Amino acid sequence: MEDNFEKYAVAVIITFGALIVGGLMAAAIGFHDRDAFLFALGATTIAWIAGHAMIFDMPRLYAALIGFATLMAIGSTLALVF
């Protein structure tokens, strides 16, 4: 594995940002669901911070933040469905 964490960190930031902002936030705005929008916004913010944790070589914090961002994305999806 390469020691170039910046490349992977930027990939995480762009992937989570594009998928969550582009998908979940747009759907929440379209359905006028404030809870789903706020969950998606929180997931995006946490994933953005996780990219910085990767840059600073903090793997446990990175894993915890990505896990929490995933849970918030699931929460946003469930808020849209129910």
C-alpha positions as CSV (number, residue, x, y, z in Angstrom):
1,M,0.0,0.0,0.0
2,E,1.2,3.5,-0.7
3,D,2.0,6.0,1.9
4,N,0.2,8.8,0.0
5,F,-2.7,9.4,2.3
6,E,-3.7,12.6,0.7
7,K,-4.9,10.9,-2.5
8,Y,-7.1,8.5,-0.5
9,A,-8.4,11.3,1.8
10,V,-9.4,13.4,-1.2
11,A,-11.2,10.4,-2.7
12,V,-13.1,9.9,0.5
13,I,-14.1,13.5,0.7
14,I,-15.2,13.7,-2.9
15,T,-17.0,10.3,-2.9
16,F,-19.0,10.9,0.3
17,G,-19.6,14.5,-0.6
18,A,-20.9,13.7,-4.1
19,L,-23.0,10.8,-3.1
20,I,-24.5,12.1,0.0
21,V,-25.0,15.8,-1.1
22,G,-26.0,14.9,-4.6
23,G,-28.3,12.1,-3.7
24,L,-29.7,12.2,-0.2
25,M,-29.8,16.0,0.2
26,A,-31.4,16.5,-3.2
27,A,-34.0,13.9,-2.4
28,A,-34.7,15.4,1.0
29,I,-35.2,18.8,-0.6
30,G,-37.4,17.3,-3.3
31,F,-39.6,15.6,-0.7
32,H,-39.5,18.6,1.7
33,D,-38.2,16.4,4.5
34,R,-36.1,18.4,6.9
35,D,-35.0,15.5,9.1
36,A,-33.6,13.6,6.1
37,F,-31.8,16.7,4.9
38,L,-30.2,17.4,8.3
39,F,-29.1,13.7,8.6
40,A,-27.5,13.9,5.1
41,L,-25.9,17.2,6.0
42,G,-24.4,15.7,9.2
43,A,-23.2,12.7,7.3
44,T,-21.5,14.8,4.7
45,T,-19.8,17.0,7.4
46,I,-18.5,14.1,9.3
47,A,-17.2,12.4,6.2
48,W,-15.4,15.6,5.3
49,I,-13.8,15.7,8.7
50,A,-12.9,12.0,8.3
51,G,-10.9,12.9,5.2
52,H,-8.8,15.2,7.4
53,A,-8.3,12.5,10.0
54,M,-6.9,10.3,7.2
55,I,-4.5,13.1,6.2
56,F,-3.2,13.4,9.8
57,D,-2.8,9.6,10.0
58,M,-5.4,8.9,12.7
59,P,-6.9,5.5,11.6
60,R,-9.1,4.9,14.7
61,L,-10.7,8.3,14.5
62,Y,-11.1,7.9,10.7
63,A,-12.9,4.6,11.2
64,A,-15.1,5.9,13.9
65,L,-16.1,9.0,11.8
66,I,-16.8,6.9,8.7
67,G,-18.9,4.6,10.7
68,F,-20.9,7.5,12.2
69,A,-21.3,9.1,8.8
70,T,-22.6,5.8,7.4
71,L,-25.1,5.6,10.3
72,M,-26.3,9.1,9.6
73,A,-26.6,8.4,5.9
74,I,-28.7,5.3,6.8
75,G,-30.8,7.5,9.1
76,S,-31.4,10.0,6.3
77,T,-32.5,7.2,4.0
78,L,-34.9,5.8,6.7
79,A,-36.3,9.3,7.3
80,L,-37.1,9.6,3.6
81,V,-38.7,6.1,3.4
82,F,-40.8,6.3,6.6
